[in-house]
Amino acid sequence: MNSLKKIELKVKDTFFYLFQLFLKKGKVESGILDGRNLRNILLLRPDRIGDTVCSFPLIDSLLKSFPQIKISIFASSKNYPLIKDDPRFERIFIYRRNIFRDINEILRIRRAKFECVVDLLADDSVTTLFLSQVCAVGAPRIGLGKRKFEKFYDFNYAPESDCRAHTIDINLKLLDAFGSSYQIAERHAPPYVDRQTDNRIVNFLKEAPAGKIGTPVIGFNLSARGENREWGYEKSRQLISKILEEFKDCLIILISVPSERFKGERLEALFDGRVIQSPPNAGLTEISALLSKLDILISPDTSLVHIARSYRIPVVGLYAAYKEVYRQWRPFNQEDGLVLSYGGDNIFNINVEQVFEEFSRIMRKERPILS
């Protein structure tokens, strides 16, 4: 741990020591709300894209069970591009980690007078605990995964540390706090994509050099958050070669963030139109639309896995077996496709044969006659 991180943690500990003297719970003694009596609630989701996607089934279930509820969200600059036009949300507020701008945003939230705050950050977070207290003073607070801070929430669901449940199912447990049931919830909830964006992706696929009706479309995600999730150029090249050799009539689309398109340029040049890159400068909604059109996705552990599975697209996911965190973040509701690395908190020692074996198993299960 570097010195700046140590200082940051020390400051947070000191702040929390002083802050906790003023912490209060809401006004719900039983911890259970009557969702039929609520009109506007605030979700705290100031974190990453994948976490947000895994919250959509909970949000959709709330809206279906209690259609009178208006849901707003305190999001982050990271997940905002995915939800900025999403009709699920009445209002979207942005947590920017800038004290002056965040104070102004909190004041806007307080004026909305939310009746309930739901903290979806599944951990003991000083940040979201603070936000849950100041965004709607006196309103009931629902928490997820709180242990040390559990006493400051009216309702909290904290799975055991060795829980094997997927994070989507863990999120859905919060339906109990509203008097609903997670057992009847729909567990696949895609991001919102407008029709114009969807049509652009349809046209992109029609114009692809190797694209034609009936051609299997394979997505290959080259980008990942952190070097420990990057698989490497040479292994990617070898895998693409094996796929094209075995499944001759297919189109592979390389997906990367705009700043890393150079990773796909060399690969694209090797395979004569059968391998192309996703549209340049594609945003999250365009990538979501693209994922919905795939026959299968190959990806390290990133948000694209969760977006693809929200459309029920099969995924070959490359995960580190380290501390078994993959159990909560694996491709949801899917028997095959999980490829694990046992070399620490990285995917470096996953070999080409492992990935190709899982890929072939899924492809042949979905389409018995391909090659």
C-alpha positions as CSV (number, residue, x, y, z in Angstrom):
1,M,0.0,0.0,0.0
2,N,1.5,3.4,-1.0
3,S,1.9,6.3,1.3
4,L,-0.9,8.4,-0.3
5,K,-3.4,5.5,0.1
6,K,-2.4,5.2,3.8
7,I,-3.0,8.9,4.3
8,E,-6.3,8.7,2.6
9,L,-7.4,5.8,4.8
10,K,-6.2,7.6,7.9
11,V,-8.2,10.7,7.0
12,K,-11.3,8.6,6.3
13,D,-11.0,6.8,9.7
14,T,-10.6,10.1,11.5
15,F,-13.6,11.6,9.7
16,F,-15.7,8.6,10.4
17,Y,-14.8,8.7,14.1
18,L,-16.2,12.2,14.4
19,F,-19.1,11.6,12.0
20,Q,-20.5,8.5,13.7
21,L,-21.4,10.6,16.8
22,F,-24.2,12.1,14.7
23,L,-25.3,9.0,12.9
24,K,-29.0,7.9,13.2
25,K,-31.2,5.3,11.8
26,G,-34.4,6.0,10.0
27,K,-37.9,5.7,11.4
28,V,-38.8,2.1,10.6
29,E,-38.6,0.0,13.7
30,S,-39.3,-3.3,11.9
31,G,-36.9,-2.6,9.1
32,I,-39.6,-3.5,6.6
33,L,-41.2,-0.8,4.5
34,D,-44.6,-1.0,2.7
35,G,-43.6,-0.4,-0.9
36,R,-47.2,0.5,-1.7
37,N,-46.9,3.7,0.3
38,L,-43.6,5.0,-1.3
39,R,-43.6,7.6,-4.1
40,N,-39.9,8.5,-4.5
41,I,-36.7,6.7,-3.5
42,L,-33.0,7.3,-4.1
43,L,-30.5,4.7,-5.0
44,L,-26.8,5.2,-4.1
45,R,-24.7,3.6,-6.9
46,P,-21.6,5.8,-7.1
47,D,-19.4,3.0,-8.5
48,R,-18.5,1.0,-11.6
49,I,-20.5,0.0,-14.7
50,G,-20.8,-3.8,-14.0
51,D,-22.1,-3.2,-10.5
52,T,-24.8,-0.9,-12.0
53,V,-25.8,-3.4,-14.6
54,C,-26.2,-6.1,-11.9
55,S,-28.6,-3.7,-10.1
56,F,-31.0,-3.5,-13.0
57,P,-33.0,-6.6,-12.1
58,L,-33.7,-5.1,-8.6
59,I,-34.7,-1.8,-10.1
60,D,-37.0,-3.4,-12.7
61,S,-38.6,-5.6,-10.0
62,L,-39.3,-2.6,-7.8
63,L,-40.9,-0.7,-10.7
64,K,-43.0,-3.7,-11.7
65,S,-44.1,-4.5,-8.1
66,F,-44.7,-0.8,-7.2
67,P,-45.5,1.1,-10.4
68,Q,-46.2,4.3,-8.4
69,I,-42.6,4.6,-7.2
70,K,-40.3,7.0,-9.0
71,I,-36.6,6.0,-8.7
72,S,-33.7,8.4,-8.8
73,I,-30.0,7.5,-8.6
74,F,-26.9,9.0,-7.2
75,A,-24.5,7.7,-9.8
76,S,-20.8,8.2,-10.7
77,S,-19.0,9.7,-13.8
78,K,-18.1,6.0,-14.6
79,N,-21.6,4.6,-14.9
80,Y,-23.4,7.8,-16.0
81,P,-22.8,7.2,-19.8
82,L,-24.7,3.9,-19.5
83,I,-27.8,5.3,-17.7
84,K,-27.9,8.9,-18.9
85,D,-31.0,8.3,-21.1
86,D,-32.5,5.4,-19.1
87,P,-36.2,5.9,-18.4
88,R,-35.9,3.7,-15.3
89,F,-34.7,6.8,-13.5
90,E,-36.7,9.9,-12.7
91,R,-33.6,11.9,-11.9
92,I,-29.9,11.2,-12.1
93,F,-27.4,12.9,-9.8
94,I,-23.6,12.5,-10.2
95,Y,-21.1,12.0,-7.4
96,R,-17.8,13.5,-8.7
97,R,-15.4,13.2,-5.8
98,N,-15.2,17.0,-5.8
99,I,-16.2,18.4,-2.5
100,F,-17.7,21.7,-3.8
101,R,-19.6,20.1,-6.7
102,D,-20.8,17.2,-4.5
103,I,-22.1,19.5,-1.8
104,N,-24.2,21.3,-4.4
105,E,-25.5,17.9,-5.7
106,I,-26.4,16.8,-2.2
107,L,-28.3,20.0,-1.7
108,R,-30.3,19.3,-4.9
109,I,-31.0,15.8,-3.6
110,R,-32.2,17.1,-0.3
111,R,-34.7,19.4,-2.0
112,A,-36.3,16.4,-3.7
113,K,-37.3,15.0,-0.2
114,F,-36.7,11.3,-0.9
115,E,-38.7,8.9,1.3
116,C,-36.1,6.2,1.3
117,V,-32.4,5.8,0.5
118,V,-31.0,2.5,-0.8
119,D,-27.2,2.0,-0.5
120,L,-26.3,-0.5,-3.1
121,L,-22.5,-0.5,-2.5
122,A,-22.2,-4.0,-1.1
123,D,-19.6,-3.2,1.5
124,D,-18.9,-1.1,4.6
125,S,-18.3,2.2,2.8
126,V,-17.8,5.4,4.7
127,T,-18.7,7.4,1.6
128,T,-22.1,5.8,1.0
129,L,-22.9,5.7,4.7
130,F,-22.3,9.5,4.8
131,L,-24.4,10.0,1.6
132,S,-27.2,7.8,3.0
133,Q,-27.3,10.1,6.1
134,V,-27.2,13.5,4.5
135,C,-29.2,13.0,1.3
136,A,-32.5,12.4,3.0
137,V,-32.3,13.2,6.7
138,G,-34.5,10.9,8.8
139,A,-35.6,8.8,5.9
140,P,-35.3,5.0,6.2
141,R,-32.0,3.6,5.0
142,I,-31.6,0.2,3.3
143,G,-28.1,-1.3,3.1
144,L,-26.5,-4.2,1.2
145,G,-23.5,-6.1,2.5
146,K,-23.0,-4.0,5.6
147,R,-21.3,-5.6,8.6
148,K,-19.4,-3.0,10.6
149,F,-22.0,-0.3,9.7
150,E,-25.1,-2.5,9.9
151,K,-26.5,-0.7,13.0
152,F,-26.8,2.5,11.0
153,Y,-29.3,1.0,8.5
154,D,-33.0,0.2,9.0
155,F,-32.7,-2.9,6.8
156,N,-29.6,-4.7,5.7
157,Y,-28.9,-7.8,3.8
158,A,-25.3,-9.1,4.2
159,P,-24.6,-12.6,2.8
160,E,-22.1,-14.8,4.5
161,S,-18.5,-14.2,3.5
162,D,-18.4,-17.6,1.7
163,C,-21.7,-17.0,0.0
164,R,-21.8,-18.5,-3.5
165,A,-24.8,-16.4,-4.7
166,H,-24.3,-14.2,-7.7
167,T,-24.4,-10.5,-7.1
168,I,-27.6,-10.2,-9.0
169,D,-29.4,-12.5,-6.6
170,I,-27.8,-10.7,-3.7
171,N,-29.1,-7.4,-4.9
172,L,-32.6,-8.9,-5.3
173,K,-32.7,-9.8,-1.7
174,L,-33.4,-6.1,-1.0
175,L,-36.9,-6.6,-2.3
176,D,-37.7,-8.1,1.1
177,A,-37.2,-4.6,2.6
178,F,-40.1,-3.3,0.5
179,G,-42.5,-6.2,1.3
180,S,-41.9,-7.8,-2.1
181,S,-40.2,-11.1,-2.9
182,Y,-37.0,-11.8,-4.8
183,Q,-38.2,-15.2,-5.8
184,I,-40.6,-13.9,-8.5
185,A,-38.2,-11.3,-9.9
186,E,-37.0,-11.3,-13.5
187,R,-33.2,-11.7,-13.4
188,H,-32.2,-10.5,-16.8
189,A,-32.5,-6.7,-17.3
190,P,-30.6,-5.1,-20.2
191,P,-29.4,-1.5,-20.3
192,Y,-31.6,1.0,-22.1
193,V,-30.7,1.4,-25.8
194,D,-32.7,3.8,-28.0
195,R,-33.9,2.7,-31.4
196,Q,-31.6,5.0,-33.3
197,T,-28.5,3.6,-31.7
198,D,-29.8,0.0,-32.2
199,N,-30.4,0.7,-35.9
200,R,-26.8,2.1,-36.3
201,I,-25.5,-1.2,-35.0
202,V,-27.7,-3.2,-37.2
203,N,-26.4,-1.3,-40.2
204,F,-22.8,-1.7,-39.0
205,L,-23.2,-5.5,-39.0
206,K,-24.9,-5.5,-42.4
207,E,-22.0,-3.6,-43.9
208,A,-19.3,-5.8,-42.3
209,P,-17.1,-7.5,-45.0
210,A,-17.8,-11.0,-43.8
211,G,-21.3,-10.2,-42.4
212,K,-24.3,-11.9,-43.9
213,I,-27.6,-13.3,-42.6
214,G,-27.0,-16.4,-40.5
215,T,-23.3,-15.8,-40.0
216,P,-22.4,-16.4,-36.3
217,V,-21.1,-13.1,-34.8
218,I,-18.5,-13.5,-32.1
219,G,-17.5,-10.6,-29.8
220,F,-13.9,-10.6,-28.4
221,N,-13.3,-8.0,-25.7
222,L,-9.6,-6.8,-25.6
223,S,-9.9,-4.2,-22.9
224,A,-10.0,-4.7,-19.2
225,R,-9.9,-2.7,-16.0
226,G,-6.4,-3.3,-14.7
227,E,-3.4,-5.1,-16.1
228,N,-4.2,-8.3,-14.1
229,R,-7.2,-8.8,-16.4
230,E,-5.4,-8.4,-19.7
231,W,-4.8,-11.7,-21.5
232,G,-2.2,-10.5,-24.1
233,Y,-1.8,-10.1,-27.8
234,E,-0.2,-13.4,-28.7
235,K,-2.8,-15.5,-27.0
236,S,-5.6,-13.5,-28.5
237,R,-4.1,-14.0,-32.0
238,Q,-3.7,-17.8,-31.5
239,L,-7.3,-18.1,-30.2
240,I,-8.7,-16.1,-33.2
241,S,-6.7,-18.3,-35.6
242,K,-8.2,-21.5,-34.0
243,I,-11.7,-20.2,-34.0
244,L,-11.5,-19.2,-37.7
245,E,-10.0,-22.5,-38.6
246,E,-12.6,-24.6,-36.8
247,F,-15.7,-22.4,-37.4
248,K,-15.1,-21.2,-41.0
249,D,-18.2,-19.2,-41.5
250,C,-18.2,-16.6,-38.7
251,L,-17.4,-12.9,-38.1
252,I,-15.3,-11.8,-35.1
253,I,-15.7,-8.3,-33.7
254,L,-13.0,-6.9,-31.6
255,I,-14.2,-4.7,-28.8
256,S,-12.0,-2.2,-26.9
257,V,-12.2,1.3,-25.4
258,P,-11.4,4.1,-27.8
259,S,-8.0,4.7,-26.3
260,E,-7.0,1.0,-26.8
261,R,-8.1,0.5,-30.4
262,F,-4.5,0.0,-31.3
263,K,-4.8,-3.4,-29.7
264,G,-7.2,-4.5,-32.4
265,E,-5.5,-2.9,-35.4
266,R,-2.8,-5.5,-35.7
267,L,-5.2,-8.4,-35.2
268,E,-7.7,-6.9,-37.7
269,A,-5.0,-6.7,-40.4
270,L,-4.1,-10.4,-40.1
271,F,-7.5,-12.0,-41.0
272,D,-8.8,-10.5,-44.2
273,G,-12.2,-9.1,-43.3
274,R,-13.2,-11.9,-41.0
275,V,-12.0,-9.9,-38.0
276,I,-13.1,-6.3,-37.6
277,Q,-13.2,-3.7,-34.8
278,S,-16.4,-2.3,-33.2
279,P,-17.5,1.1,-34.5
280,P,-14.9,3.8,-33.7
281,N,-15.7,6.0,-30.6
282,A,-18.6,3.8,-29.7
283,G,-20.2,4.7,-26.4
284,L,-21.6,2.3,-23.9
285,T,-25.1,2.3,-25.3
286,E,-23.7,1.4,-28.8
287,I,-21.5,-1.4,-27.3
288,S,-24.6,-2.6,-25.4
289,A,-26.6,-2.7,-28.7
290,L,-23.7,-4.6,-30.3
291,L,-23.5,-7.1,-27.5
292,S,-27.2,-7.8,-27.9
293,K,-26.6,-8.9,-31.5
294,L,-23.8,-11.3,-30.8
295,D,-24.0,-15.1,-30.8
296,I,-21.3,-15.3,-28.1
297,L,-18.8,-13.0,-26.2
298,I,-15.3,-13.8,-25.1
299,S,-14.2,-11.4,-22.4
300,P,-12.2,-11.1,-19.2
301,D,-14.1,-10.2,-16.0
302,T,-15.5,-6.8,-17.0
303,S,-18.9,-5.0,-17.3
304,L,-19.4,-6.4,-20.8
305,V,-19.9,-9.8,-19.3
306,H,-22.8,-8.6,-17.3
307,I,-24.3,-6.6,-20.2
308,A,-24.1,-9.6,-22.5
309,R,-25.7,-11.9,-20.0
310,S,-28.5,-9.3,-19.4
311,Y,-29.4,-10.1,-23.1
312,R,-28.9,-13.9,-22.4
313,I,-25.9,-13.9,-24.8
314,P,-23.5,-16.8,-24.0
315,V,-20.2,-15.7,-22.5
316,V,-16.8,-17.3,-22.3
317,G,-15.4,-15.4,-19.2
318,L,-11.8,-15.3,-18.2
319,Y,-11.6,-15.0,-14.4
320,A,-9.0,-15.2,-11.6
321,A,-9.8,-17.9,-9.1
322,Y,-8.2,-15.8,-6.4
323,K,-10.3,-15.8,-3.1
324,E,-13.2,-17.2,-5.2
325,V,-14.5,-13.7,-5.8
326,Y,-15.5,-14.9,-9.3
327,R,-18.5,-16.7,-7.7
328,Q,-20.4,-13.5,-7.3
329,W,-19.3,-12.0,-10.6
330,R,-19.2,-15.0,-13.0
331,P,-21.4,-14.9,-16.1
332,F,-24.9,-15.1,-14.7
333,N,-27.2,-18.0,-15.0
334,Q,-24.9,-19.9,-17.3
335,E,-23.6,-23.5,-16.9
336,D,-20.6,-23.4,-19.2
337,G,-18.1,-20.7,-20.2
338,L,-16.2,-19.9,-17.0
339,V,-12.4,-20.2,-17.4
340,L,-10.4,-19.8,-14.3
341,S,-6.8,-18.9,-13.6
342,Y,-5.2,-20.3,-10.5
343,G,-2.0,-18.2,-10.7
344,G,-3.1,-15.4,-8.2
345,D,-5.2,-12.4,-8.8
346,N,-4.7,-12.4,-12.6
347,I,-5.7,-14.3,-15.7
348,F,-2.1,-14.7,-17.1
349,N,-1.9,-18.4,-16.9
350,I,-5.1,-19.2,-18.8
351,N,-4.0,-20.9,-22.0
352,V,-5.5,-20.8,-25.5
353,E,-6.8,-24.4,-25.3
354,Q,-8.8,-23.7,-22.2
355,V,-10.6,-20.8,-23.7
356,F,-11.1,-22.6,-27.1
357,E,-12.6,-25.6,-25.3
358,E,-15.2,-23.6,-23.5
359,F,-15.9,-21.6,-26.6
360,S,-16.4,-24.8,-28.7
361,R,-18.6,-26.3,-26.0
362,I,-21.0,-23.4,-26.1
363,M,-21.0,-22.9,-29.8
364,R,-21.8,-26.6,-30.5
365,K,-24.5,-26.6,-27.8
366,E,-26.2,-23.6,-29.3
367,R,-25.6,-24.6,-33.0
368,P,-24.9,-28.3,-33.6
369,I,-24.0,-27.8,-37.3
370,L,-21.4,-25.1,-37.7
371,S,-18.3,-26.5,-39.4
